[in-house]
């Protein structure tokens, strides 16, 4: 029981605290950041900004305005909306704007199928993918293309930012806290070696290095970037390029997203055997295992083992009794958080224990969905909280 307890606790502590400390030290001791010169407008590469959207008519006016106000030379930026399967008036609305292009197919086969369809026709050296429901800061495109001055860089991810209100429910406040820590880890990953999985809300890639993922891929941005890293290329991370969105409307909507991502995580692991080649790229394998695989596989099991073995050992030593009390308090706070899950409160840290447990319940639900073969590449999108857009540099 003691051995099981310490193995489980070690997995939990390393995955959520230890890895952050280790990668921070490695990043501090690693290579110095190369400062590339700022490019003049005439030296900037031509870019295609690709917005894949399905029935997003309610947000498209804001999205078009955001795209057309980006601080990038207009003659070097093509804005392309891909609207496959949309039947809500999105196509007609977008065609009414000058300055944007529209590619549409009546068939709805999923986001990655739509992207695979249009990529052979992209002629600009850099392609940037973003979502309809996120807004970019004005300097986002300049920040994304800057690292491509190195021929080793194949892709660059921007930073996802979840808008926070003065009062939030568990879905928005929990996701906000999670992404702040996740963004920190991404920065350190990229500083030391390479990014392991990008923010799909804003991703730039050299067009000629786009290799179409399988069309049933759920988290295609993760699969694409890990494959590039396994080939020896660098995947950069630029927090100066921000993709801003609101949190899910409520915890039930957030569950849809989390379960889909968890099912997609297992699918990705099954499709990325090259990431395990530690002889070829030990750093990438270490990052991949520590930052991703443990979260999608071992964490829920470790949490269950940690609490039950701890309760069994509670009367064996004062330390185990103290640890058991701490765990019970934590899960008690998570239960309280469940009762307040959709209540907007100012003291947002009260949502954290619940959101932590909620994430791992979603991982298990994702396992079930994956092994039952129920995760379709098309899905019902999660509803987001009503936005009040304030996007600044």
Order of alpha helices (4+ residues) and beta strands (2+ residues): alpha-alpha-beta-alpha-beta-alpha-beta-alpha-beta-beta-alpha-beta-alpha-beta-alpha-beta-alpha-alpha-alpha-alpha-alpha-alpha
